[in-house]
Amino acid sequence: MPIPSQVRKSGKIILLLDNLFIVLGFYVVFPLVSTHFVGQVGWSALFVGFALGFRQFVQQGFGLIGGAIADRFGAKPMIIAGMFLRCIGFASMALANEPWILIVSCLLSALGGLLFDPPRMGLAIKFTRPHERGRFISLLMIQDNAGAVIGALIGGWLIDYDFQLVCWLGALIFLLCAIFNLIYLPAYHIALGKAPVISGIKLVITDKKFTSYVWSLTGYYILWVQVMLMLPLTVAKVSGSASYVKWMYAIQAIISLSLLYPLARWSEIRFRLDQRLKFGLLLMSLGFILIAFVTEIALLFILIALFYFGAIIAEPARETLSTILANPKAKGSYMGFSRLGLAIGGFIGYTGAGWLYDIALDINLPKLPWFVLTFIGISTLAYLHYLFKNEAPMIKRNTKKIS
């Protein structure tokens, strides 16, 4: 049954408000995890990177299960339960004076995201018509960046007083998010009918076109997750203060708020989605290889800006490709599986980069992580070119349909 226009409109507004505070709550805490536990507490970058990668892997790697359950039981209960779990996770992180407590807090945070992330994207598909979906995703990403900088600014200010305050604030924000969704979020099912959980999972894993695309994004996400590990550590090292990390996210917000939406609208009628994704990845890789040679904070911020510019080109195209390739019979399952590249790429990116960071310090070769990350970016670019070279006409036709 078609959704009335007014319901679509109110649903999109709720999703936008919801998304803003979810991102705000996340970025109050997580950009400062590496700088606090590595730089202030003195734990190894390998362990902290493992903890961050573990959270990423659990949340995204099992997102298929969370999405399939949402297909069966509806989005609202999953979203609310996930918000409460993340609230508990952030509260426990405030008490993390032992490594195992940090792991538990990351696990709880991951389980929360596993429950609320796939059904939220499924609702975004449900509340938008195909021709407006790419632009709505761009709006969500603008919010992601606005919430990121506001959260990082607040967290960067609070960490000068106490990291526990940072965590308690993040927990409070997710508690309020849960209450907001409980009151205002429509109780819609996101799939076409109440498909059994196993059926949704089978539908995804037998879709070779979709699964190949998801696996191809592993390398992309290895680079992307460095906004939580290598970039904050490098900013803190070059500047001499962890509080400078907030300006890194200010740069991200300025670029995204001013360029993401108009750039997406301009490029969507001129370039294929795969072309936009590949060009953005090229800029991200270029930024990383140049960062290896930087010793001044101003130049470092310029190269971080180049990385973010590549990301705002790639991200809308990446997400829109996922929605185009998703089967409407199991939206939650598809959106859950689409996060598997982030799960694996995030785990490798966090743990591997943390390991390389420790090795680089031991052998006095600080450029090593950046060389390896750049190689991964270029290799992923080559694989994406191979994957889409024979499907370019199909992508172009689909892009025209949704523009």
ZATI-130712 format. One record per residue (C-alpha): residue in three letters; x, y, z; residue number from 1; chain. Coordinates in Angstrom, 3 decimals. Layout:
BEGIN
{node "ALA",{X,Y,Z},NUM,"A"},
...
END
This chain:
BEGIN
{node "MET",{0.000,0.000,0.000},1,"A"},
{node "PRO",{1.468,3.411,-1.018},2,"A"},
{node "ILE",{2.547,5.725,1.799},3,"A"},
{node "PRO",{0.700,9.094,1.810},4,"A"},
{node "SER",{2.817,12.153,0.979},5,"A"},
{node "GLN",{2.247,13.728,4.403},6,"A"},
{node "VAL",{3.444,10.564,6.146},7,"A"},
{node "ARG",{6.520,10.500,3.922},8,"A"},
{node "LYS",{7.254,14.122,4.791},9,"A"},
{node "SER",{6.844,13.696,8.551},10,"A"},
{node "GLY",{8.827,10.447,8.444},11,"A"},
{node "LYS",{11.747,12.160,6.732},12,"A"},
{node "ILE",{11.717,14.997,9.260},13,"A"},
{node "ILE",{11.800,12.518,12.148},14,"A"},
{node "LEU",{14.688,10.639,10.523},15,"A"},
{node "LEU",{16.632,13.867,10.023},16,"A"},
{node "LEU",{16.186,14.936,13.654},17,"A"},
{node "ASP",{16.961,11.448,14.880},18,"A"},
{node "ASN",{20.084,11.189,12.732},19,"A"},
{node "LEU",{21.439,14.525,13.939},20,"A"},
{node "PHE",{21.400,13.518,17.588},21,"A"},
{node "ILE",{22.679,9.989,16.935},22,"A"},
{node "VAL",{25.714,11.396,15.161},23,"A"},
{node "LEU",{26.148,14.083,17.813},24,"A"},
{node "GLY",{26.133,11.509,20.614},25,"A"},
{node "PHE",{28.584,9.245,18.808},26,"A"},
{node "TYR",{31.093,11.973,17.953},27,"A"},
{node "VAL",{31.085,13.428,21.448},28,"A"},
{node "VAL",{32.801,10.217,22.561},29,"A"},
{node "PHE",{34.511,8.115,19.900},30,"A"},
{node "PRO",{36.966,10.575,18.262},31,"A"},
{node "LEU",{38.574,10.966,21.698},32,"A"},
{node "VAL",{38.827,7.278,22.601},33,"A"},
{node "SER",{42.206,6.817,20.895},34,"A"},
{node "THR",{43.719,10.073,22.154},35,"A"},
{node "HIS",{42.533,9.382,25.730},36,"A"},
{node "PHE",{43.470,5.734,26.135},37,"A"},
{node "VAL",{46.681,5.904,24.041},38,"A"},
{node "GLY",{47.895,9.437,24.700},39,"A"},
{node "GLN",{46.643,10.011,28.262},40,"A"},
{node "VAL",{46.250,6.572,29.858},41,"A"},
{node "GLY",{49.208,5.027,28.032},42,"A"},
{node "TRP",{47.628,1.871,26.589},43,"A"},
{node "SER",{49.053,0.549,23.325},44,"A"},
{node "ALA",{47.634,1.801,20.036},45,"A"},
{node "LEU",{47.280,-1.847,18.970},46,"A"},
{node "PHE",{44.925,-2.640,21.856},47,"A"},
{node "VAL",{42.859,0.540,21.517},48,"A"},
{node "GLY",{42.697,0.001,17.766},49,"A"},
{node "PHE",{41.526,-3.566,18.410},50,"A"},
{node "ALA",{38.788,-2.293,20.763},51,"A"},
{node "LEU",{37.585,0.207,18.154},52,"A"},
{node "GLY",{37.787,-2.395,15.402},53,"A"},
{node "PHE",{35.943,-4.924,17.550},54,"A"},
{node "ARG",{33.067,-2.461,17.988},55,"A"},
{node "GLN",{33.020,-1.791,14.255},56,"A"},
{node "PHE",{33.084,-5.480,13.358},57,"A"},
{node "VAL",{30.306,-6.505,15.741},58,"A"},
{node "GLN",{28.014,-3.623,14.775},59,"A"},
{node "GLN",{28.479,-3.850,11.036},60,"A"},
{node "GLY",{29.416,-7.506,10.648},61,"A"},
{node "PHE",{26.195,-8.743,12.251},62,"A"},
{node "GLY",{24.057,-5.933,10.826},63,"A"},
{node "LEU",{22.515,-8.474,8.453},64,"A"},
{node "ILE",{20.944,-10.208,11.456},65,"A"},
{node "GLY",{19.704,-6.924,12.929},66,"A"},
{node "GLY",{18.267,-5.903,9.575},67,"A"},
{node "ALA",{16.571,-9.253,9.053},68,"A"},
{node "ILE",{14.954,-9.070,12.507},69,"A"},
{node "ALA",{13.758,-5.546,11.703},70,"A"},
{node "ASP",{12.238,-6.852,8.450},71,"A"},
{node "ARG",{10.258,-9.342,10.528},72,"A"},
{node "PHE",{9.248,-7.302,13.587},73,"A"},
{node "GLY",{9.423,-3.698,12.406},74,"A"},
{node "ALA",{11.918,-0.880,12.733},75,"A"},
{node "LYS",{10.675,0.977,15.818},76,"A"},
{node "PRO",{11.305,-1.603,18.576},77,"A"},
{node "MET",{14.742,-2.388,17.173},78,"A"},
{node "ILE",{15.721,1.277,17.028},79,"A"},
{node "ILE",{14.572,2.014,20.580},80,"A"},
{node "ALA",{16.313,-1.056,22.034},81,"A"},
{node "GLY",{19.501,-0.150,20.183},82,"A"},
{node "MET",{19.485,3.379,21.590},83,"A"},
{node "PHE",{19.198,2.079,25.160},84,"A"},
{node "LEU",{22.043,-0.389,24.622},85,"A"},
{node "ARG",{24.364,2.308,23.274},86,"A"},
{node "CYS",{23.463,4.498,26.245},87,"A"},
{node "ILE",{24.582,1.713,28.583},88,"A"},
{node "GLY",{27.736,1.184,26.519},89,"A"},
{node "PHE",{28.795,4.822,26.808},90,"A"},
{node "ALA",{28.027,4.854,30.537},91,"A"},
{node "SER",{30.265,1.815,31.039},92,"A"},
{node "MET",{33.045,3.450,29.009},93,"A"},
{node "ALA",{33.092,6.255,31.577},94,"A"},
{node "LEU",{34.178,3.606,34.110},95,"A"},
{node "ALA",{36.799,1.966,31.865},96,"A"},
{node "ASN",{39.892,1.874,34.088},97,"A"},
{node "GLU",{40.766,-1.657,32.925},98,"A"},
{node "PRO",{41.173,-2.896,29.330},99,"A"},
{node "TRP",{38.359,-5.470,29.637},100,"A"},
{node "ILE",{35.880,-2.735,30.619},101,"A"},
{node "LEU",{36.707,-0.841,27.434},102,"A"},
{node "ILE",{36.046,-4.013,25.412},103,"A"},
{node "VAL",{32.682,-4.538,27.141},104,"A"},
{node "SER",{31.661,-0.915,26.578},105,"A"},
{node "CYS",{32.584,-1.190,22.898},106,"A"},
{node "LEU",{30.562,-4.429,22.649},107,"A"},
{node "LEU",{27.455,-2.825,24.160},108,"A"},
{node "SER",{27.817,0.183,21.889},109,"A"},
{node "ALA",{28.185,-2.133,18.900},110,"A"},
{node "LEU",{25.109,-4.185,19.784},111,"A"},
{node "GLY",{23.119,-0.973,20.049},112,"A"},
{node "GLY",{24.226,0.156,16.600},113,"A"},
{node "LEU",{23.553,-3.320,15.207},114,"A"},
{node "LEU",{19.915,-2.945,16.239},115,"A"},
{node "PHE",{19.198,0.643,15.187},116,"A"},
{node "ASP",{21.374,1.277,12.124},117,"A"},
{node "PRO",{19.952,-1.076,9.405},118,"A"},
{node "PRO",{16.261,-0.342,10.141},119,"A"},
{node "ARG",{16.931,3.411,10.086},120,"A"},
{node "MET",{18.360,3.175,6.585},121,"A"},
{node "GLY",{15.469,0.902,5.640},122,"A"},
{node "LEU",{13.053,3.634,6.764},123,"A"},
{node "ALA",{15.013,6.179,4.728},124,"A"},
{node "ILE",{14.326,4.038,1.646},125,"A"},
{node "LYS",{10.675,3.586,2.623},126,"A"},
{node "PHE",{9.998,7.303,3.192},127,"A"},
{node "THR",{11.720,8.513,-0.002},128,"A"},
{node "ARG",{10.751,8.108,-3.638},129,"A"},
{node "PRO",{13.456,6.817,-5.989},130,"A"},
{node "HIS",{14.036,10.178,-7.689},131,"A"},
{node "GLU",{14.708,11.963,-4.379},132,"A"},
{node "ARG",{16.603,9.238,-2.547},133,"A"},
{node "GLY",{20.115,10.284,-3.528},134,"A"},
{node "ARG",{19.510,13.854,-2.381},135,"A"},
{node "PHE",{17.965,12.744,0.906},136,"A"},
{node "ILE",{21.016,10.582,1.576},137,"A"},
{node "SER",{23.169,13.642,0.867},138,"A"},
{node "LEU",{21.154,15.583,3.457},139,"A"},
{node "LEU",{21.721,12.814,5.995},140,"A"},
{node "MET",{25.441,12.981,5.295},141,"A"},
{node "ILE",{25.458,16.753,5.713},142,"A"},
{node "GLN",{23.894,16.149,9.092},143,"A"},
{node "ASP",{26.492,13.491,9.826},144,"A"},
{node "ASN",{29.218,16.035,9.360},145,"A"},
{node "ALA",{27.438,18.821,11.237},146,"A"},
{node "GLY",{26.772,16.468,14.142},147,"A"},
{node "ALA",{30.380,15.249,13.974},148,"A"},
{node "VAL",{31.891,18.697,14.373},149,"A"},
{node "ILE",{29.461,19.785,17.098},150,"A"},
{node "GLY",{30.039,16.547,18.968},151,"A"},
{node "ALA",{33.823,16.722,18.546},152,"A"},
{node "LEU",{33.882,20.362,19.670},153,"A"},
{node "ILE",{31.888,19.520,22.796},154,"A"},
{node "GLY",{33.979,16.426,23.485},155,"A"},
{node "GLY",{37.234,18.326,22.845},156,"A"},
{node "TRP",{36.172,20.931,25.372},157,"A"},
{node "LEU",{35.031,18.419,28.012},158,"A"},
{node "ILE",{38.120,16.192,27.740},159,"A"},
{node "ASP",{40.209,19.044,29.132},160,"A"},
{node "TYR",{38.226,18.478,32.348},161,"A"},
{node "ASP",{37.465,14.753,32.445},162,"A"},
{node "PHE",{36.963,11.975,29.885},163,"A"},
{node "GLN",{34.171,10.580,32.078},164,"A"},
{node "LEU",{32.116,13.726,31.411},165,"A"},
{node "VAL",{32.482,13.044,27.689},166,"A"},
{node "CYS",{31.088,9.518,28.105},167,"A"},
{node "TRP",{28.234,10.522,30.411},168,"A"},
{node "LEU",{27.113,13.190,27.951},169,"A"},
{node "GLY",{27.146,10.662,25.097},170,"A"},
{node "ALA",{25.053,8.282,27.203},171,"A"},
{node "LEU",{22.535,11.026,27.988},172,"A"},
{node "ILE",{22.134,11.942,24.318},173,"A"},
{node "PHE",{21.315,8.333,23.370},174,"A"},
{node "LEU",{18.878,8.030,26.249},175,"A"},
{node "LEU",{17.040,11.099,24.930},176,"A"},
{node "CYS",{17.163,9.631,21.404},177,"A"},
{node "ALA",{15.467,6.462,22.639},178,"A"},
{node "ILE",{12.706,8.474,24.304},179,"A"},
{node "PHE",{12.251,10.628,21.174},180,"A"},
{node "ASN",{11.841,7.533,18.962},181,"A"},
{node "LEU",{9.493,5.927,21.457},182,"A"},
{node "ILE",{7.157,8.930,21.209},183,"A"},
{node "TYR",{7.435,10.073,17.592},184,"A"},
{node "LEU",{8.751,7.327,15.291},185,"A"},
{node "PRO",{5.981,5.690,13.193},186,"A"},
{node "ALA",{5.663,1.926,13.746},187,"A"},
{node "TYR",{6.217,0.918,10.118},188,"A"},
{node "HIS",{7.517,-2.337,8.722},189,"A"},
{node "ILE",{10.354,-1.692,6.305},190,"A"},
{node "ALA",{10.049,-4.797,4.109},191,"A"},
{node "LEU",{7.255,-5.751,1.717},192,"A"},
{node "GLY",{5.434,-8.041,4.105},193,"A"},
{node "LYS",{6.696,-9.860,7.194},194,"A"},
{node "ALA",{9.297,-12.075,5.624},195,"A"},
{node "PRO",{10.872,-14.744,7.849},196,"A"},
{node "VAL",{14.293,-13.762,9.160},197,"A"},
{node "ILE",{16.092,-16.589,7.339},198,"A"},
{node "SER",{14.390,-15.736,4.022},199,"A"},
{node "GLY",{15.714,-12.175,4.099},200,"A"},
{node "ILE",{19.221,-13.388,4.837},201,"A"},
{node "LYS",{19.114,-15.965,2.016},202,"A"},
{node "LEU",{17.858,-13.358,-0.431},203,"A"},
{node "VAL",{20.893,-11.170,0.232},204,"A"},
{node "ILE",{23.661,-13.749,0.289},205,"A"},
{node "THR",{22.538,-15.231,-3.046},206,"A"},
{node "ASP",{22.580,-11.800,-4.733},207,"A"},
{node "LYS",{26.035,-11.906,-6.349},208,"A"},
{node "LYS",{25.870,-8.395,-7.753},209,"A"},
{node "PHE",{25.115,-6.836,-4.376},210,"A"},
{node "THR",{27.547,-8.973,-2.372},211,"A"},
{node "SER",{30.425,-8.297,-4.782},212,"A"},
{node "TYR",{29.859,-4.582,-4.393},213,"A"},
{node "VAL",{29.797,-4.821,-0.588},214,"A"},
{node "TRP",{33.067,-6.806,-0.476},215,"A"},
{node "SER",{34.721,-4.245,-2.742},216,"A"},
{node "LEU",{34.211,-1.554,-0.097},217,"A"},
{node "THR",{36.462,-3.198,2.497},218,"A"},
{node "GLY",{39.504,-1.233,1.358},219,"A"},
{node "TYR",{37.536,1.996,1.172},220,"A"},
{node "TYR",{36.501,1.630,4.806},221,"A"},
{node "ILE",{40.049,0.810,5.932},222,"A"},
{node "LEU",{40.876,4.372,4.886},223,"A"},
{node "TRP",{37.674,5.937,6.163},224,"A"},
{node "VAL",{37.911,4.683,9.750},225,"A"},
{node "GLN",{41.243,6.450,10.203},226,"A"},
{node "VAL",{39.202,9.554,11.116},227,"A"},
{node "MET",{38.884,7.778,14.498},228,"A"},
{node "LEU",{42.464,6.521,14.869},229,"A"},
{node "MET",{45.388,7.654,12.734},230,"A"},
{node "LEU",{44.145,11.150,11.944},231,"A"},
{node "PRO",{43.365,12.106,15.589},232,"A"},
{node "LEU",{46.658,10.563,16.767},233,"A"},
{node "THR",{48.570,12.456,14.073},234,"A"},
{node "VAL",{46.830,15.750,14.828},235,"A"},
{node "ALA",{47.568,15.353,18.544},236,"A"},
{node "LYS",{51.201,14.439,17.831},237,"A"},
{node "VAL",{51.902,17.255,15.373},238,"A"},
{node "SER",{50.037,19.925,17.380},239,"A"},
{node "GLY",{51.105,18.706,20.808},240,"A"},
{node "SER",{47.535,18.677,22.188},241,"A"},
{node "ALA",{44.527,16.344,21.919},242,"A"},
{node "SER",{42.202,19.345,21.980},243,"A"},
{node "TYR",{43.232,20.172,18.382},244,"A"},
{node "VAL",{41.259,17.121,17.216},245,"A"},
{node "LYS",{38.059,19.177,17.356},246,"A"},
{node "TRP",{39.380,21.454,14.584},247,"A"},
{node "MET",{39.820,18.436,12.348},248,"A"},
{node "TYR",{36.079,17.843,12.578},249,"A"},
{node "ALA",{35.410,21.548,12.100},250,"A"},
{node "ILE",{37.158,21.266,8.735},251,"A"},
{node "GLN",{34.997,18.252,7.912},252,"A"},
{node "ALA",{31.825,20.155,8.776},253,"A"},
{node "ILE",{32.752,23.260,6.773},254,"A"},
{node "ILE",{33.509,21.214,3.661},255,"A"},
{node "SER",{30.408,19.062,4.003},256,"A"},
{node "LEU",{27.933,21.821,4.842},257,"A"},
{node "SER",{29.129,24.026,2.002},258,"A"},
{node "LEU",{29.848,21.477,-0.731},259,"A"},
{node "LEU",{28.259,18.060,-0.156},260,"A"},
{node "TYR",{24.700,18.732,-1.301},261,"A"},
{node "PRO",{25.428,21.042,-4.281},262,"A"},
{node "LEU",{28.278,18.782,-5.381},263,"A"},
{node "ALA",{26.003,15.725,-5.211},264,"A"},
{node "ARG",{23.302,17.452,-7.280},265,"A"},
{node "TRP",{25.823,18.677,-9.845},266,"A"},
{node "SER",{27.640,15.377,-10.230},267,"A"},
{node "GLU",{24.631,13.030,-10.225},268,"A"},
{node "ILE",{23.550,14.194,-13.706},269,"A"},
{node "ARG",{27.089,14.273,-15.143},270,"A"},
{node "PHE",{28.857,11.205,-13.794},271,"A"},
{node "ARG",{28.022,7.614,-13.010},272,"A"},
{node "LEU",{27.860,6.587,-9.380},273,"A"},
{node "ASP",{30.902,4.319,-9.714},274,"A"},
{node "GLN",{32.917,7.187,-11.253},275,"A"},
{node "ARG",{32.119,9.440,-8.297},276,"A"},
{node "LEU",{33.036,6.701,-5.825},277,"A"},
{node "LYS",{36.368,5.997,-7.534},278,"A"},
{node "PHE",{37.377,9.648,-7.864},279,"A"},
{node "GLY",{36.603,10.307,-4.222},280,"A"},
{node "LEU",{38.696,7.308,-3.191},281,"A"},
{node "LEU",{41.568,8.599,-5.323},282,"A"},
{node "LEU",{41.557,11.928,-3.470},283,"A"},
{node "MET",{41.416,10.167,-0.096},284,"A"},
{node "SER",{44.441,8.048,-1.028},285,"A"},
{node "LEU",{46.343,11.074,-2.295},286,"A"},
{node "GLY",{45.719,12.892,0.973},287,"A"},
{node "PHE",{47.109,9.962,2.969},288,"A"},
{node "ILE",{50.379,9.599,1.060},289,"A"},
{node "LEU",{51.056,13.322,1.452},290,"A"},
{node "ILE",{50.261,13.271,5.194},291,"A"},
{node "ALA",{53.241,10.925,5.621},292,"A"},
{node "PHE",{55.590,13.852,4.942},293,"A"},
{node "VAL",{53.881,16.557,7.027},294,"A"},
{node "THR",{55.325,18.087,10.206},295,"A"},
{node "GLU",{53.302,21.335,10.417},296,"A"},
{node "ILE",{49.755,21.468,11.758},297,"A"},
{node "ALA",{48.481,23.964,9.147},298,"A"},
{node "LEU",{49.618,21.786,6.246},299,"A"},
{node "LEU",{48.252,18.705,7.984},300,"A"},
{node "PHE",{44.810,20.313,8.190},301,"A"},
{node "ILE",{44.984,21.167,4.462},302,"A"},
{node "LEU",{45.646,17.527,3.589},303,"A"},
{node "ILE",{42.899,16.374,5.938},304,"A"},
{node "ALA",{40.627,18.748,4.017},305,"A"},
{node "LEU",{41.669,16.998,0.790},306,"A"},
{node "PHE",{40.783,13.648,2.360},307,"A"},
{node "TYR",{37.362,14.947,3.439},308,"A"},
{node "PHE",{36.733,16.444,0.000},309,"A"},
{node "GLY",{37.284,13.005,-1.506},310,"A"},
{node "ALA",{34.963,11.503,1.102},311,"A"},
{node "ILE",{32.055,13.850,0.338},312,"A"},
{node "ILE",{32.353,12.905,-3.327},313,"A"},
{node "ALA",{32.477,9.176,-2.603},314,"A"},
{node "GLU",{30.001,8.753,0.268},315,"A"},
{node "PRO",{26.688,9.763,-1.386},316,"A"},
{node "ALA",{27.560,7.664,-4.433},317,"A"},
{node "ARG",{28.491,4.666,-2.272},318,"A"},
{node "GLU",{25.264,4.770,-0.253},319,"A"},
{node "THR",{23.054,5.430,-3.279},320,"A"},
{node "LEU",{24.599,2.451,-5.082},321,"A"},
{node "SER",{23.637,0.311,-2.082},322,"A"},
{node "THR",{20.002,1.428,-2.250},323,"A"},
{node "ILE",{19.817,0.906,-6.024},324,"A"},
{node "LEU",{21.111,-2.642,-5.757},325,"A"},
{node "ALA",{18.930,-3.544,-2.732},326,"A"},
{node "ASN",{15.889,-5.795,-3.214},327,"A"},
{node "PRO",{12.754,-4.090,-1.773},328,"A"},
{node "LYS",{11.499,-7.444,-0.478},329,"A"},
{node "ALA",{14.136,-7.336,2.283},330,"A"},
{node "LYS",{15.358,-3.763,2.732},331,"A"},
{node "GLY",{16.555,-4.276,6.288},332,"A"},
{node "SER",{18.506,-7.407,5.372},333,"A"},
{node "TYR",{20.164,-5.684,2.436},334,"A"},
{node "MET",{21.056,-2.588,4.438},335,"A"},
{node "GLY",{22.408,-4.809,7.191},336,"A"},
{node "PHE",{24.576,-6.773,4.773},337,"A"},
{node "SER",{25.745,-3.562,3.123},338,"A"},
{node "ARG",{27.570,-2.750,6.374},339,"A"},
{node "LEU",{29.675,-5.902,6.184},340,"A"},
{node "GLY",{32.355,-4.118,4.160},341,"A"},
{node "LEU",{32.526,-1.549,6.950},342,"A"},
{node "ALA",{32.715,-4.345,9.536},343,"A"},
{node "ILE",{35.707,-6.047,7.964},344,"A"},
{node "GLY",{37.335,-2.882,6.672},345,"A"},
{node "GLY",{36.795,-1.153,10.001},346,"A"},
{node "PHE",{38.276,-4.030,12.010},347,"A"},
{node "ILE",{41.316,-4.270,9.742},348,"A"},
{node "GLY",{41.626,-0.488,9.566},349,"A"},
{node "TYR",{41.567,0.040,13.326},350,"A"},
{node "THR",{43.583,-2.992,14.429},351,"A"},
{node "GLY",{46.011,-2.992,11.525},352,"A"},
{node "ALA",{46.674,0.733,11.659},353,"A"},
{node "GLY",{47.115,0.571,15.445},354,"A"},
{node "TRP",{49.605,-2.279,15.004},355,"A"},
{node "LEU",{51.465,-0.350,12.287},356,"A"},
{node "TYR",{51.499,2.766,14.479},357,"A"},
{node "ASP",{53.203,0.867,17.313},358,"A"},
{node "ILE",{55.695,-0.732,14.910},359,"A"},
{node "ALA",{56.449,2.620,13.297},360,"A"},
{node "LEU",{57.310,4.049,16.717},361,"A"},
{node "ASP",{59.550,1.076,17.561},362,"A"},
{node "ILE",{61.546,1.217,14.321},363,"A"},
{node "ASN",{61.387,5.022,14.004},364,"A"},
{node "LEU",{59.575,4.935,10.647},365,"A"},
{node "PRO",{56.478,7.127,11.159},366,"A"},
{node "LYS",{55.632,7.097,7.443},367,"A"},
{node "LEU",{54.983,3.331,7.407},368,"A"},
{node "PRO",{51.229,3.371,8.247},369,"A"},
{node "TRP",{50.522,6.024,5.631},370,"A"},
{node "PHE",{52.388,4.117,2.906},371,"A"},
{node "VAL",{50.405,0.952,3.654},372,"A"},
{node "LEU",{47.073,2.799,3.805},373,"A"},
{node "THR",{47.762,4.508,0.464},374,"A"},
{node "PHE",{48.587,1.155,-1.153},375,"A"},
{node "ILE",{45.281,-0.248,0.118},376,"A"},
{node "GLY",{43.407,2.761,-1.292},377,"A"},
{node "ILE",{44.951,2.429,-4.755},378,"A"},
{node "SER",{44.383,-1.343,-4.794},379,"A"},
{node "THR",{40.714,-0.836,-3.902},380,"A"},
{node "LEU",{40.399,1.757,-6.644},381,"A"},
{node "ALA",{41.740,-0.738,-9.187},382,"A"},
{node "TYR",{39.306,-3.425,-7.998},383,"A"},
{node "LEU",{36.308,-1.073,-8.201},384,"A"},
{node "HIS",{37.306,-0.201,-11.760},385,"A"},
{node "TYR",{37.413,-3.905,-12.633},386,"A"},
{node "LEU",{34.086,-4.588,-10.892},387,"A"},
{node "PHE",{32.107,-1.893,-12.689},388,"A"},
{node "LYS",{33.762,-1.696,-16.097},389,"A"},
{node "ASN",{31.242,-4.099,-17.659},390,"A"},
{node "GLU",{28.242,-2.735,-15.731},391,"A"},
{node "ALA",{28.759,0.954,-16.431},392,"A"},
{node "PRO",{25.749,1.248,-18.804},393,"A"},
{node "MET",{23.459,-0.329,-16.169},394,"A"},
{node "ILE",{24.643,2.072,-13.485},395,"A"},
{node "LYS",{24.177,5.035,-15.792},396,"A"},
{node "ARG",{20.594,4.037,-16.638},397,"A"},
{node "ASN",{19.710,3.537,-12.967},398,"A"},
{node "THR",{21.244,6.865,-12.084},399,"A"},
{node "LYS",{19.073,8.593,-14.657},400,"A"},
{node "LYS",{15.985,7.002,-13.157},401,"A"},
{node "ILE",{16.655,8.376,-9.695},402,"A"},
{node "SER",{18.024,11.802,-10.638},403,"A"},
END
